[in-house]
């Protein structure tokens, strides 16, 4: 019964927060953030252990893979646009991947943060499984890397659209690149709310960012630690 209860609870909380966001479309009320916050509060009030929640939560988590595969549909629908902007997407995501690594690990190293924290922070802009593997290879703490990934994803989903608007970025391809490269799956979910093209570009940006970060992290992070 606990399994079903936590699955239903998660779905209901998310659905409620989604309705709230539809009625009050304020950036801080993005359902990914508000539903997570509400669940944490509920678990703190009821003294519920994370392991207990995950008896049901793991089944929702297992749907992440199929959900990512489902992004192939908007990619296919916008394949002609994707071909047209292939070089733009490639170079932009490569640049974004480098900035993502340097902005996290570089700034942390500059302020002499603990080495393990730096190594865990470096892959913050890629999806969780990839970030945890990269962190482990570098000598960081995978669990800590997962936390940074969640923070990066939620920050992008909440503040990304407002920042894009503030800087006058209105092209759907540019929006998709920015959200996908900076905020992985969470940013891609937000991009899909903006439009099908934004979501398609964001999904390919997320994938490319994971590849670039996996290759560049072992090269850039030791250099940053040495220089800074």
C-alpha positions as CSV (number, residue, x, y, z in Angstrom):
1,X,0.0,0.0,0.0
2,X,2.9,2.4,0.8
3,X,4.1,2.1,-2.8
4,X,0.7,3.1,-4.3
5,X,0.3,5.8,-1.7
6,X,3.5,7.6,-2.5
7,X,3.0,7.3,-6.2
8,X,-0.5,8.8,-5.9
9,X,0.7,11.5,-3.5
10,X,3.4,12.6,-5.9
11,X,1.1,12.8,-8.8
12,X,-1.6,14.7,-6.9
13,X,0.9,17.2,-5.5
14,X,2.4,17.8,-8.9
15,X,-1.1,18.1,-10.5
16,X,-2.2,20.6,-7.9
17,X,1.0,22.7,-8.2
18,X,0.6,22.7,-12.0
19,X,-2.9,24.1,-11.7
20,X,-1.6,26.8,-9.3
21,X,1.0,27.7,-11.9
22,X,-1.6,27.8,-14.7
23,X,-3.6,30.3,-12.6
24,X,-0.6,32.3,-11.4
25,X,2.2,31.9,-14.0
26,X,4.9,33.4,-11.8
27,X,8.5,32.0,-12.3
28,X,8.8,30.9,-8.6
29,X,5.7,28.9,-8.9
30,X,7.0,26.5,-11.5
31,X,5.5,23.1,-10.5
32,X,8.8,21.2,-10.5
33,X,10.0,23.5,-7.7
34,X,6.8,24.0,-5.8
35,X,5.8,20.3,-5.8
36,X,9.3,19.3,-4.6
37,X,9.2,21.9,-1.8
38,X,5.7,20.8,-0.7
39,X,6.7,17.1,-0.6
40,X,9.7,18.0,1.5
41,X,7.6,19.9,3.9
42,X,5.1,17.1,4.2
43,X,7.8,14.5,4.8
44,X,9.4,16.8,7.5
45,X,6.1,17.2,9.2
46,X,5.3,13.5,9.2
47,X,8.9,12.4,9.9
48,X,8.9,10.3,6.7
49,X,12.3,8.8,5.6
50,X,13.5,9.3,2.1
51,X,14.0,5.5,1.7
52,X,10.3,5.0,2.6
53,X,9.1,7.6,0.1
54,X,11.3,6.0,-2.7
55,X,9.4,2.7,-2.4
56,X,6.9,4.5,-4.5
57,X,9.0,7.3,-5.9
58,X,11.4,4.9,-7.7
59,X,8.6,3.9,-10.0
60,X,8.1,7.5,-11.1
61,X,11.8,7.9,-11.3
62,X,11.9,4.9,-13.6
63,X,9.8,6.7,-16.1
64,X,12.5,9.3,-16.6
65,X,14.1,7.2,-19.3
66,X,10.9,6.7,-21.4
67,X,10.1,10.4,-20.9
68,X,13.5,11.3,-22.4
69,X,13.0,8.9,-25.3
70,X,9.6,10.6,-25.9
71,X,11.5,13.8,-26.7
72,X,12.4,12.1,-30.0
73,X,8.9,13.0,-31.3
74,X,9.4,16.8,-31.3
75,X,12.9,16.3,-32.7
76,X,11.4,14.4,-35.6
77,X,8.7,16.9,-36.2
78,X,11.3,19.7,-36.3
79,X,14.0,17.8,-38.1
80,X,14.2,20.3,-40.9
81,X,14.8,23.2,-38.5
82,X,17.3,21.1,-36.6
83,X,19.3,20.4,-39.8
84,X,19.3,24.1,-40.6
85,X,20.6,25.1,-37.2
86,X,22.9,22.1,-36.6
87,X,26.1,24.1,-36.5
88,X,24.7,26.8,-34.3
89,X,23.4,24.2,-31.8
90,X,26.7,22.3,-31.8
91,X,29.0,25.3,-31.3
92,X,26.6,27.0,-28.8
93,X,26.3,23.9,-26.6
94,X,30.1,23.3,-26.7
95,X,30.6,26.9,-25.5
96,X,27.9,26.4,-22.9
97,X,29.4,23.2,-21.7
98,X,32.8,24.9,-21.1
99,X,31.1,27.8,-19.4
100,X,29.1,25.4,-17.2
101,X,32.3,23.7,-16.0
102,X,34.3,26.8,-15.5
103,X,31.4,28.7,-13.8
104,X,31.0,26.0,-11.2
105,X,34.4,24.4,-10.7
106,X,36.4,27.5,-11.6
107,X,34.7,29.9,-9.2
108,X,34.7,27.3,-6.4
109,X,38.5,26.7,-7.0
110,X,39.1,30.5,-7.0
111,X,37.5,30.8,-3.6
112,X,39.5,27.7,-2.3
113,X,36.4,25.5,-1.7
114,X,37.1,22.0,-0.6
115,X,38.5,19.9,-3.4
116,X,35.8,17.2,-3.3
117,X,33.1,19.8,-3.5
118,X,34.8,21.3,-6.6
119,X,35.0,17.9,-8.3
120,X,31.3,17.3,-7.5
121,X,30.2,20.8,-8.7
122,X,31.9,20.6,-12.1
123,X,29.3,18.5,-13.9
124,X,26.3,20.3,-12.4
125,X,24.8,21.2,-15.8
126,X,24.2,17.6,-17.1
127,X,21.6,15.1,-16.2
128,X,21.9,13.2,-12.9
129,X,23.2,9.8,-13.9
130,X,25.9,11.3,-16.1
131,X,26.9,13.9,-13.5
132,X,27.3,11.3,-10.8
133,X,29.5,9.2,-13.0
134,X,31.7,12.1,-14.0
135,X,32.0,13.2,-10.4
136,X,33.0,9.7,-9.3
137,X,35.7,9.6,-12.1
138,X,37.1,12.9,-11.0
139,X,37.2,11.9,-7.4
140,X,34.2,13.9,-6.2
141,X,31.1,12.8,-4.2
142,X,28.3,11.5,-6.6
143,X,25.6,12.2,-4.0
144,X,26.7,15.8,-3.7
145,X,26.9,16.1,-7.5
146,X,23.3,15.0,-7.7
147,X,22.3,17.8,-5.3
148,X,24.0,20.4,-7.5
149,X,22.3,19.0,-10.6
150,X,18.9,19.4,-9.0
151,X,19.7,23.0,-7.9
152,X,21.0,23.8,-11.4
153,X,17.9,22.3,-13.0
154,X,15.4,24.0,-10.8
155,X,17.2,27.4,-11.0
156,X,17.1,27.2,-14.8
157,X,13.4,26.2,-14.8
158,X,12.5,29.0,-12.5
159,X,14.8,31.9,-13.6
160,X,15.8,30.8,-17.1
161,X,12.8,32.2,-19.0
162,X,13.0,35.6,-17.2
163,X,16.8,35.9,-17.9
164,X,16.2,35.1,-21.5
165,X,13.6,37.8,-21.7
166,X,15.8,40.3,-19.8
167,X,18.6,39.8,-22.3
168,X,16.2,40.1,-25.3
169,X,16.6,36.5,-26.4
170,X,13.4,35.6,-28.2
171,X,14.4,33.0,-30.9
172,X,13.0,29.6,-30.1
173,X,16.3,27.8,-31.0
174,X,18.3,30.1,-28.7
175,X,15.8,29.5,-25.9
176,X,16.1,25.8,-26.3
177,X,19.9,25.8,-26.4
178,X,20.1,27.9,-23.2
179,X,17.7,25.9,-21.2
180,X,18.9,22.4,-22.4
181,X,22.6,23.2,-22.0
182,X,22.3,24.9,-18.6
183,X,19.5,22.9,-16.9
184,X,19.3,19.5,-18.5
185,X,16.0,17.6,-18.2
186,X,14.3,20.1,-15.9
187,X,15.2,22.9,-18.3
188,X,13.9,20.8,-21.2
189,X,10.6,20.3,-19.5
190,X,10.3,24.1,-19.1
191,X,11.3,24.6,-22.8
192,X,8.5,22.2,-23.9
193,X,6.1,24.5,-22.1
194,X,7.3,27.3,-24.3
195,X,6.9,25.4,-27.5
196,X,7.6,22.2,-29.4
197,X,10.6,23.7,-31.2
198,X,12.1,25.0,-28.0
199,X,11.7,21.5,-26.4
200,X,13.2,19.7,-29.4
201,X,16.3,22.0,-29.4
202,X,16.6,21.7,-25.7
203,X,16.5,17.9,-25.7
204,X,19.4,17.7,-28.3
205,X,21.3,20.4,-26.3
206,X,20.9,18.4,-23.1
207,X,22.3,15.3,-24.9
208,X,25.2,17.1,-26.5
209,X,26.0,18.9,-23.2
210,X,26.3,15.5,-21.4
211,X,28.7,14.3,-24.1
212,X,30.9,17.4,-24.1
213,X,31.0,17.7,-20.3
214,X,32.0,14.0,-20.0
215,X,34.9,14.6,-22.3
216,X,35.9,18.1,-21.1
217,X,35.6,17.7,-17.3
218,X,38.7,15.4,-16.9
219,X,40.7,17.9,-19.0
220,X,39.5,21.3,-17.7
221,X,39.0,20.6,-14.0
222,X,42.6,19.5,-13.2
223,X,43.8,22.6,-15.2
224,X,41.6,24.9,-13.2
225,X,42.7,23.4,-9.9
226,X,46.3,23.8,-10.9
227,X,46.0,27.4,-12.2
228,X,43.6,28.7,-9.4
